[in-house]
Amino acid sequence: MSAIEKVVTCIKRNKKFLITTHTNLEGDALGSELAFYLILKKMGKHAVIVNDDDMPYGYDFLPLLKKIKKFNFGLCKIKFDCFVILDCCSLSR
């Protein structure tokens, strides 16, 4: 099974997703998160976007920004089936 097939299977099998991205986020990271969130919602999935960084300046025009949550330990109590990290080029990010 290819990597793409594994991702598609994972998305189809799971219901609750936590979406995040790298540190020092910028426009392409935000766009990736929001696009993936919308795809999951259209599929009838539950999705939450969580970032550790504050929203960078200049991106307040993006739709659905209110769906992005700032990390807090209360979120750790929520059970997710799948954890998705987008726009990362290395594990250190």
C-alpha positions as CSV (number, residue, x, y, z in Angstrom):
1,M,0.0,0.0,0.0
2,S,1.4,3.4,-1.0
3,A,1.8,6.3,1.5
4,I,-1.1,8.1,-0.2
5,E,-3.3,5.0,0.1
6,K,-2.5,4.7,3.8
7,V,-3.4,8.4,4.4
8,V,-6.7,8.0,2.6
9,T,-7.5,4.8,4.5
10,C,-6.7,6.5,7.8
11,I,-9.0,9.4,6.9
12,K,-11.9,7.1,5.9
13,R,-11.6,4.9,9.0
14,N,-11.4,7.6,11.6
15,K,-13.9,10.1,12.9
16,K,-12.2,12.6,15.2
17,F,-9.1,14.6,14.0
18,L,-6.8,17.0,15.7
19,I,-5.0,19.2,13.1
20,T,-1.9,21.3,13.7
21,T,1.2,22.6,11.9
22,H,4.8,23.6,12.6
23,T,6.0,26.3,15.0
24,N,6.3,29.9,13.8
25,L,3.2,29.4,11.5
26,E,2.6,31.5,8.5
27,G,0.1,31.7,5.6
28,D,0.7,28.4,3.9
29,A,0.5,26.5,7.2
30,L,-2.8,28.3,8.1
31,G,-4.2,27.6,4.6
32,S,-3.3,23.9,4.8
33,E,-5.0,23.6,8.2
34,L,-8.2,25.4,7.1
35,A,-8.4,23.4,3.8
36,F,-7.9,20.1,5.5
37,Y,-10.5,21.1,8.2
38,L,-13.0,21.9,5.4
39,I,-12.3,18.6,3.6
40,L,-12.9,16.6,6.8
41,K,-16.1,18.5,7.6
42,K,-17.5,17.8,4.2
43,M,-16.8,14.1,4.8
44,G,-18.8,14.3,8.0
45,K,-15.8,14.1,10.3
46,H,-15.1,16.0,13.6
47,A,-12.0,18.2,13.4
48,V,-10.3,20.6,15.7
49,I,-7.4,22.9,14.6
50,V,-4.9,23.6,17.5
51,N,-1.8,25.7,17.3
52,D,0.8,26.7,19.9
53,D,1.7,30.0,18.3
54,D,-0.4,33.1,18.3
55,M,-2.1,34.1,15.0
56,P,0.5,35.9,12.9
57,Y,-0.3,39.5,11.8
58,G,-2.0,40.0,8.5
59,Y,-4.0,36.8,8.2
60,D,-7.3,38.0,9.8
61,F,-9.0,37.9,6.3
62,L,-8.9,34.1,6.2
63,P,-12.2,32.4,6.6
64,L,-12.9,30.2,9.7
65,L,-10.1,31.6,11.8
66,K,-12.4,31.3,14.8
67,K,-12.1,27.5,14.4
68,I,-8.4,27.7,15.2
69,K,-7.8,27.1,18.9
70,K,-4.7,28.1,20.9
71,F,-3.2,25.1,22.7
72,N,-4.1,24.6,26.3
73,F,-3.9,21.5,28.5
74,G,-7.7,21.2,28.6
75,L,-7.6,20.1,25.0
76,C,-5.5,17.1,26.1
77,K,-8.7,15.6,27.7
78,I,-10.4,15.4,24.3
79,K,-9.9,12.0,22.6
80,F,-9.0,12.0,19.0
81,D,-8.7,9.1,16.6
82,C,-6.0,10.8,14.4
83,F,-3.4,13.5,14.9
84,V,-2.5,15.4,11.7
85,I,0.6,17.7,11.4
86,L,0.6,19.7,8.2
87,D,3.3,21.7,6.3
88,C,6.2,20.2,8.2
89,C,9.5,19.5,6.5
90,S,11.2,17.8,9.4
91,L,10.4,16.3,12.8
92,S,12.2,19.1,14.6
93,R,9.5,21.6,13.3
